[in-house]
Amino acid sequence: MTLLDDNNTQLLMAAAAQKGPKGEVPVDEFGQKLLTQDSIAQTVKDSLSNMNLAEIKDVVTGENTLLKDGLKTFVDMTVSFVPKLLIAIVVLWIGLKLTKLLKKSIVRLLEKRNAEGTLKTFLASLVDVLLKVMLVIMVMDIIGIKATSFIAVLGAAGLAVGMALQGTLQNFAGGVIILLMKPFKVGDYIECGAFKGYVKEIRIFHTIMQPFNGRTIIVPNSSLATTSLINHTKQPEIRLDVVASVAYGTDLDYAKEVLREIIDRDPLILKDPAAKIAVSELGNSSVDISLWMWVKTEDYWTVWMRIREEIYKGFNEKGISIPFPQMDVHVN
């Protein structure tokens, strides 16, 4: 059996007839290719002639066995994987429904607690993401994909981010605590360390305050959440303390009667609980009479400024002397 047809043979014979000076037969590129093909064909022919029927049968049988084994493995894997896949799909569907339901429940709970809009949005999104990540890990485990490496990478990334953003995360945690526990709200007058003023805005990472001078104070939430603070407007009613000083020798009963009249005339001072008046201190140059009055929180500063003016006018009208510090210097 040869790959050369009659035309190719004739071409080679014609080339052989043209001998060179030394008797060599010129063979062009096409002829060389034909000779190579003929050699390959002859080699294949010789190899097949040397193989017996049993060897050919063994080769074919081996290939059939490999094909059968591969097909069986594929079928086994499919049979074992399909139920897992179906279970994973069902778990994923149920998990997404539960995640959505839980997210709505958290939003309703925060609304009942009158939580800030920023906090509601953030916590709902955070819970949604965390539950979905847990759901994906669960589905991967059902399918047979080991989630150990994924969890390890996620944990390492979380640790690195936490170390890099330690201060920011503390402020964030403080903001969440403030928005949840509500030690103060927008509009309250608070005092924390050296800072005091009205709360203008509560953000996730910091709180904006404004004192009486109109300046803006930005305080990190971690400081407000971990440091003692005074909320002067937390309750609907607040006590106002004022000290009125009179000179030694003044009729104290008469002075207290004048102070009582001043208190009774002020409509912003509450009748219940009733105001109290008592001598609180005997100073170096005066007798101090303290007034404890209850007012509504929003009226505090109005009464604070007005009552002092009324005391000064009342004492002047009634001839009650308001002393001032004196120093006696004796010269020998």
Secondary structure, 3 states (H helix, E strand, C coil): CCCCCHHHHHHHHHHHHCCCCCCCCCCCHHHHHHHHHHHHHHHHHHHHHHCCHHHHHHHHHHHHHHHHHHHHHHHHHHHHHHHHHHHHHHHHHHHHHHHHHHHHHHHHHHHHCCCCHHHHHHHHHHHHHHHHHHHHHHHHHHHCCCCHHHHHHHHHHHHHHHHHCHHHHHHHHHHHHHHHHCCCCCCCEEEECCEEEEEEEECCCEEEEECCCCCCEEEEHHHHHHCCCEECCCCCEEEEEEEEEECCCCCHHHHHHHHHHHHHHCCCECCCCCCEEEEEEECCCCEEEEEEEEEEHHHHHHHHHHHHHHHHHHHHHHCCCCCCCCCCCCCC
